[in-house]
Amino acid sequence: CQSTASELATAAPGQVAAESRLPPVGLDKLVVIAPPAQPVPFFFYGDEDDDVVAAAAKSASAAPAAAAGKGGGKKGGGDAGGKGGGGGGGGLTDEEKKAAAEKRAKAKAEKAAKKAKQPKAKQQQQAPAELSVSALDIRVGKIIKAWNHDDAEKLYCEEVDVGEDKPRQIASGLRPFYKLEDMQNRMVLVLCNLKARNLVGFPSHGMVMCASNDDHTKVEFAVPPEGAKIGERVMFEGHDGEPEAENKVAKKKIFDKLAPDLMTDADGVVIWKGAKSSTSAGPCKAVNGMPNAHVA
């Protein structure tokens, strides 16, 4: 428009409209601006092989190109979008969909079969191993000093050499059965993998083992044979395992479980479930040969 502001202000309304109107343009002169073709989305289940993935990607990338070749019109874009959304396949062929479905079914079946086997395997792993007397650390020892406990009339306090750097202190309820002089320099068997504990204020670490009758009215030492070495471990026929740690013996109550089968046989030999005890010098016995007695 070539009119100035003052001319427009004084001109008649009809004259302004006529002069400012744009010239008419034919429809054949219009330019249609279409949005760029968008790639067709495609989806996977996560178990397709490389060939299926490549084919889907190729199919999806070809769709926008085909749409662009048709001029990017509304119809072409709509067709591509329809193919992308149809059936959830994202451009996969029927054969590729079938292969993927078969692969998923196979993987699912294998997973179910594996899961079915797991409870049995887990149960086998958790099956507790049978306890053996080898879990106990029974050693040859020697009482080198004994005295009366100050506050417990049934207890002796002892220092016992079990082959360690220094003697162990052990309290034993033997005052009703042995005189103090009979305790001195006595060869004995000692259960060593018991946790230390206070017995009426005395720190005791281990147990001097004895044979006793059912009502505990008769008690006598379980002793090694002459010639056995101080500190050597007492073994039992057919049971060669290593002893358990003190904490485990206490926590699992291992001695309590094994003790009922720790006895003497008809000859007074210390046995566990019929397996005889042994040292480098021979079997261990109740000192006076008490038969069929409990050992603890």
DAWO-V724959 format. One record per residue. N is the residue number from 1. RES is the residue in one small letter. PSI is psi in radians with two decimals (none if undefined). OMEGA is omega as a letter, one per 40 degrees, with the letter a starting at -180 (NA if undefined). D_FIRST is the distance of its C-alpha to the first C-alpha in Angstrom with 1 decimal. Layout:
BEGIN
N/RES/PSI/OMEGA/D_FIRST, N/RES/PSI/OMEGA/D_FIRST
END
This chain:
BEGIN
1/c/2.27/a/0.0, 2/q/-0.04/a/3.8, 3/s/2.50/i/5.8, 4/t/3.00/a/8.6, 5/a/-0.67/a/10.6, 6/s/-0.64/i/13.2, 7/e/-0.70/i/11.4, 8/l/-0.59/a/10.2, 9/a/-0.56/a/13.8, 10/t/-0.19/a/15.4, 11/a/2.75/i/13.5, 12/a/2.60/a/15.2, 13/p/-0.70/a/14.5, 14/g/-0.69/a/14.4, 15/q/-0.72/i/11.9, 16/v/-0.79/a/9.3, 17/a/-0.67/a/10.4, 18/a/-0.72/a/10.2, 19/e/-0.52/a/6.7, 20/s/-0.12/a/5.5, 21/r/2.39/i/8.6, 22/l/2.59/i/9.2, 23/p/2.55/a/11.5, 24/p/2.53/a/15.1, 25/v/2.39/i/17.3, 26/g/2.67/a/21.1, 27/l/-0.47/a/23.6, 28/d/-0.23/i/25.2, 29/k/-0.19/a/22.3, 30/l/2.48/i/22.6, 31/v/2.16/i/24.4, 32/v/2.12/i/27.1, 33/i/1.96/a/28.0, 34/a/2.56/i/31.6, 35/p/2.63/i/33.6, 36/p/2.54/i/36.2, 37/a/2.34/a/39.6, 38/q/2.52/i/42.0, 39/p/2.53/i/45.7, 40/v/2.20/i/48.1, 41/p/2.53/i/50.3, 42/f/2.66/a/54.0, 43/f/2.64/i/56.9, 44/f/2.72/i/60.5, 45/y/-0.18/i/63.7, 46/g/-0.10/a/64.9, 47/d/0.26/i/67.8, 48/e/2.60/i/66.1, 49/d/3.11/a/67.3, 50/d/-0.65/a/65.2, 51/d/-0.73/a/64.9, 52/v/-0.74/i/63.4, 53/v/-0.77/a/60.9, 54/a/-0.74/a/59.8, 55/a/-0.71/i/59.4, 56/a/-0.73/i/57.3, 57/a/-0.71/i/55.0, 58/k/-0.74/a/54.6, 59/s/-0.71/a/53.9, 60/a/-0.66/a/51.3, 61/s/-0.46/a/49.5, 62/a/-0.52/a/49.5, 63/a/-0.80/i/47.7, 64/p/-0.63/i/44.3, 65/a/-0.71/i/44.5, 66/a/-0.68/i/45.2, 67/a/-0.70/i/42.3, 68/a/-0.60/i/40.0, 69/g/-0.42/i/41.4, 70/k/0.07/i/40.3, 71/g/0.10/i/36.7, 72/g/0.36/a/36.7, 73/g/3.01/a/35.9, 74/k/-0.67/a/36.9, 75/k/-0.77/a/40.1, 76/g/-0.79/i/41.3, 77/g/-0.67/a/40.8, 78/g/-0.69/i/42.5, 79/d/-0.79/a/45.5, 80/a/-0.77/i/46.0, 81/g/-0.65/a/45.8, 82/g/-0.70/i/48.3, 83/k/-0.67/a/50.7, 84/g/-0.66/a/50.5, 85/g/-0.30/a/51.3, 86/g/2.22/i/53.8, 87/g/-0.06/i/57.5, 88/g/0.16/a/57.0, 89/g/-0.36/i/58.0, 90/g/0.65/i/54.9, 91/g/0.03/i/55.3, 92/l/2.51/i/59.1, 93/t/2.92/i/61.0, 94/d/-0.67/a/63.7, 95/e/-0.70/a/66.4, 96/e/-0.68/i/64.9, 97/k/-0.72/a/64.7, 98/k/-0.75/i/68.3, 99/a/-0.74/i/69.4, 100/a/-0.72/i/67.7, 101/a/-0.73/i/69.2, 102/e/-0.69/a/72.7, 103/k/-0.71/i/72.4, 104/r/-0.71/i/71.5, 105/a/-0.69/i/74.4, 106/k/-0.77/i/76.8, 107/a/-0.70/i/75.7, 108/k/-0.71/i/76.1, 109/a/-0.71/i/79.6, 110/e/-0.70/i/80.6, 111/k/-0.73/i/79.4, 112/a/-0.70/i/81.4, 113/a/-0.71/i/84.5, 114/k/-0.72/i/84.2, 115/k/-0.59/a/83.9, 116/a/-0.51/a/86.9, 117/k/-0.39/a/89.0, 118/q/-0.81/a/88.0, 119/p/-0.69/a/90.1, 120/k/-0.77/i/93.3, 121/a/-0.73/i/92.6, 122/k/-0.70/i/91.9, 123/q/-0.68/i/95.0, 124/q/-0.67/a/97.1, 125/q/-0.60/a/95.6, 126/q/-0.07/i/96.5, 127/a/2.09/a/100.0, 128/p/2.43/i/102.2, 129/a/2.55/a/104.6, 130/e/2.30/i/108.3, 131/l/2.52/i/109.8, 132/s/2.68/i/112.6, 133/v/-0.26/i/115.2, 134/s/-0.26/i/113.8, 135/a/-0.32/a/111.1, 136/l/2.38/i/113.9, 137/d/1.48/i/114.9, 138/i/2.19/a/118.6, 139/r/2.79/i/120.5, 140/v/2.26/i/124.0, 141/g/3.00/i/124.6, 142/k/2.19/i/127.4, 143/i/2.03/a/127.9, 144/i/-0.25/i/128.9, 145/k/2.41/i/129.1, 146/a/2.57/i/129.3, 147/w/2.85/a/129.8, 148/n/2.45/i/129.7, 149/h/2.39/a/126.4, 150/d/-0.57/a/126.8, 151/d/0.04/a/125.2, 152/a/1.97/a/125.7, 153/e/-0.25/a/129.3, 154/k/-0.07/a/128.5, 155/l/2.47/i/126.4, 156/y/2.56/i/127.4, 157/c/2.38/a/125.0, 158/e/2.66/i/125.2, 159/e/2.16/a/124.0, 160/v/2.22/i/123.7, 161/d/2.05/i/123.2, 162/v/0.40/i/120.9, 163/g/0.23/i/120.3, 164/e/-3.13/a/117.4, 165/d/-0.60/i/117.1, 166/k/2.74/a/118.8, 167/p/2.63/i/120.7, 168/r/2.58/i/118.9, 169/q/2.23/a/119.8, 170/i/2.41/i/120.6, 171/a/2.35/a/122.1, 172/s/2.43/i/124.4, 173/g/1.05/a/126.1, 174/l/0.05/a/129.5, 175/r/-0.55/i/131.7, 176/p/-0.24/a/133.3, 177/f/-0.36/a/134.3, 178/y/2.49/i/135.1, 179/k/2.75/a/136.9, 180/l/-0.68/a/135.1, 181/e/-0.41/i/137.4, 182/d/-0.17/a/136.6, 183/m/-0.36/a/132.9, 184/q/2.40/i/133.4, 185/n/0.63/a/132.7, 186/r/2.27/i/132.1, 187/m/2.31/a/130.3, 188/v/3.03/i/127.7, 189/l/2.39/a/124.6, 190/v/2.24/i/121.3, 191/l/1.96/a/118.0, 192/c/-0.40/a/115.6, 193/n/0.88/i/112.1, 194/l/2.51/i/112.1, 195/k/2.51/i/109.9, 196/a/2.51/i/111.6, 197/r/2.81/i/112.3, 198/n/2.23/i/114.4, 199/l/1.82/a/117.7, 200/v/0.83/i/119.0, 201/g/-0.07/a/117.3, 202/f/2.20/a/118.5, 203/p/1.96/a/115.8, 204/s/2.30/a/116.9, 205/h/1.48/a/115.3, 206/g/-3.12/a/116.9, 207/m/2.20/i/119.8, 208/v/2.18/a/123.4, 209/m/2.43/a/124.1, 210/c/2.77/i/127.2, 211/a/2.50/i/128.7, 212/s/2.73/i/129.6, 213/n/3.13/a/131.1, 214/d/-0.71/a/129.2, 215/d/0.14/i/130.1, 216/h/0.55/i/129.7, 217/t/-0.29/i/133.3, 218/k/2.24/a/134.1, 219/v/2.37/i/131.9, 220/e/2.68/a/132.6, 221/f/2.51/i/130.6, 222/a/2.19/a/128.8, 223/v/2.69/i/129.9, 224/p/2.85/i/129.2, 225/p/2.79/i/132.1, 226/e/2.34/a/134.1, 227/g/-0.17/i/132.5, 228/a/2.55/a/128.9, 229/k/2.40/i/126.6, 230/i/2.28/i/125.0, 231/g/-0.24/i/121.2, 232/e/2.61/a/121.3, 233/r/2.42/i/119.5, 234/v/2.18/a/121.3, 235/m/2.93/i/120.1, 236/f/2.46/a/120.7, 237/e/2.21/i/121.5, 238/g/0.07/a/118.4, 239/h/1.62/a/116.0, 240/d/0.22/a/114.7, 241/g/2.95/i/111.3, 242/e/2.61/i/110.1, 243/p/2.69/i/110.4, 244/e/2.78/i/107.5, 245/a/2.71/a/106.0, 246/e/-0.77/a/107.5, 247/n/-0.72/a/104.2, 248/k/-0.68/i/104.0, 249/v/-0.71/a/107.7, 250/a/-0.83/a/107.1, 251/k/-0.75/a/103.8, 252/k/0.00/a/104.9, 253/k/0.79/a/108.4, 254/i/-0.78/a/109.7, 255/f/-0.70/i/113.3, 256/d/-0.58/a/113.6, 257/k/-0.54/a/112.7, 258/l/-0.46/a/115.1, 259/a/-0.66/a/118.0, 260/p/-0.42/a/119.5, 261/d/0.08/i/120.4, 262/l/1.90/a/121.7, 263/m/-3.08/i/125.5, 264/t/2.62/i/128.9, 265/d/-2.93/a/130.6, 266/a/-0.37/i/134.3, 267/d/0.10/i/135.3, 268/g/0.15/i/133.3, 269/v/2.39/i/130.7, 270/v/2.21/a/127.1, 271/i/2.86/i/124.9, 272/w/2.03/a/121.4, 273/k/0.72/i/121.3, 274/g/-0.23/i/124.3, 275/a/2.18/a/123.0, 276/k/2.55/i/125.5, 277/s/2.74/a/124.6, 278/s/2.62/i/125.3, 279/t/-3.09/i/125.5, 280/s/-0.32/a/126.7, 281/a/0.01/i/130.2, 282/g/-2.97/a/130.1, 283/p/2.84/i/129.1, 284/c/2.62/a/128.8, 285/k/2.87/i/131.2, 286/a/2.40/a/132.1, 287/v/-0.57/i/134.6, 288/n/0.20/i/137.4, 289/g/0.47/a/136.2, 290/m/2.10/a/134.9, 291/p/2.68/i/134.0, 292/n/0.78/a/131.1, 293/a/2.74/i/129.6, 294/h/2.50/i/126.1, 295/v/2.14/i/124.7, 296/a/none/NA/122.2
END
